[in-house]
């Protein structure tokens, strides 16, 4: 079966996302704390503000 470049790239992106989600879940099970959406939003806004200076 042949896959087009777009389909192959999409498949690769999905595999990368799956790996990231598995890592997050493993960290959660180990008790490692993550960031809430609000915390992540604040962190990103601060980084963007710093980069704009």
LINTALIN-V85866 format. One line per field, one symbol per residue. ss: DSSP state (H for helix, E for strand, C for the rest). psi: psi as a letter, one per 30 degrees, with the letter a starting at -180 (. if undefined). A space follows every 10 residues. Layout:
# LINTALIN-V85866
ss = ???
psi = ???
This chain:
# LINTALIN-V85866
ss = CCCCHHHHHH HHHHHHHHHH HHHHHHHHHC CCCCCCHHHH HHHHHHHHHH HHC
psi = kkkleeeeee eeeeeeeeee eeeeeeeeff gkkakleeee eeeeeeeeee ff.
